[in-house]
Amino acid sequence: MKNLYVGNLAFSTTERELRALFETHGAVERVNIVTDKETGRPRGFAFVEMTNAGEADKASAAITGSSLGGRALKVNEAREKAQ
């Protein structure tokens, strides 16, 4: 299992679009588009959890810089939030 950070998302990006994009590279366990707690609006980034770490690495390399919703995506391995 590997969790990927996906940044520079268009605010109109849907969970379905992200899932479809990543599923071309392997099995997707979960997609979480992060929203603002007060307004409920998307914050422009998401987390995609993939079942296989090797597939996640390939997806990250393939999708980084590709365009979705007119924006170049940034994909990295997700890191724990600093306390």
URGIGI-V472248 format. One line per field, one symbol per residue. psi: psi as a letter, one per 20 degrees, with the letter a starting at -180 (. if undefined). burial: I if it has 16 or more other C-alpha atoms within 10 Angstrom, else O. A space follows every 10 residues. Layout:
BEGIN
psi: ???
burial: ???
END
This chain:
BEGIN
psi: ppppporkqq iiprhggggg ghiiiappgq poppqphghj qqjjrrpppq gphghggggg hhhpirppkj qoqpprpqqq pp.
burial: OIIIIIIIII OOIOOOOIIO OIIOIIOIOO IIIOOOOOOO OIIIIIIIII IOOOIIIOII OOIOOOOIOO OIIIIIOOOO OOO
END
